[in-house]
Amino acid sequence: MNTSRNGASATRSLEVLGIDDMEERAYRALLSHRTATAEDIAVALSLSPRKTQRLLDSIESKGLASHSPERPRRYIAAAPELAVEALASQRQADIERARSTIAQLKEHSVNARNSHEPEQLVELITNRTALGQILSQLRQTAQHEAILFQRAPVLIPHGDQPSQKKPGVRVRSISDSGLLALPGALNRVRLDIEDGEEARVFPTLPVKMFVVDRRVGLLPLNADDPGSPVMMVRSSSLLDALCALFELTWEHSTPIIFSPSGQLQTGESDKRLSDAARQVIPLLAAGLNDKAIAHEAGMSATTLNRRVAELMKSFDTRTRFQLGWRAALDAFPERVTAPARSKKSPRIG
């Protein structure tokens, strides 16, 4: 059976229209037979006559089938382009009617609130089930952008994230080096980038957070405790400050780039270097410690030290800081400019 990346069945596409699994199977069986009696469908689905008749009556009431006046009845499947389109249009109309009540419900909420009570801009979420529902709603209603600070333990488990980026929504994430050092973390980041996410790394992040459209943000009270209560911050000066912090950190973060073969890279390295030595540079730039670098590069600690020594010799440097700076100059020379000298003498005092 074909499955998508999140494991959902690719053949259950009619579920959103209120058609359950057995109804869909009956409809597909009718489509295969063109016309069929209840007995034909019972045999095809290995069901009792009574259950088969209930199924046929159900799909007929939903416009997926009709029957002839003869005895025994012969059931005819409705054309999918007509039946399914009609159901989809009806469901869309139901959704629009539900959406039209949003303004009314918001007005009801405002009227119910004490007029002297200020609007609740910060809410504390302590229930993990409620948090999961809020995360799902935020992802589904995102219109323009989503920004994330990611550090271990992550606020949004990878299995709970959407399998693909929502079209039209720009997603940017900044991970700290501690998160990327975890086993499998780089592979998860690679999958997110393949789905259209823009990812960068920063040595240490002060908080974890998830902000959607700069209107709602989530951040745990204790970034190191996976069970910590989570603050939900609505549009306010506090949320503006969090977004400004993200933008400032984004400008000073290192882009995470993978080659077509799946290798982490930050730019072209010196051609005189060995492939193994070039592989080490982006891992150093990501801020990983020696143990994590050796694991990701598939080499021993001794080999890693030898590669770093090779890099230092090639770039004529004595420390890892100098090595990182020289590698950055070689990879992005256009981004490094000398400060302009003032023509005036400096003022003293």
Order of alpha helices (4+ residues) and beta strands (2+ residues): alpha-beta-alpha-alpha-beta-beta-alpha-alpha-beta-alpha-beta-beta-alpha-alpha-beta-beta-beta-beta-alpha-beta-beta-beta-alpha-alpha-alpha-alpha
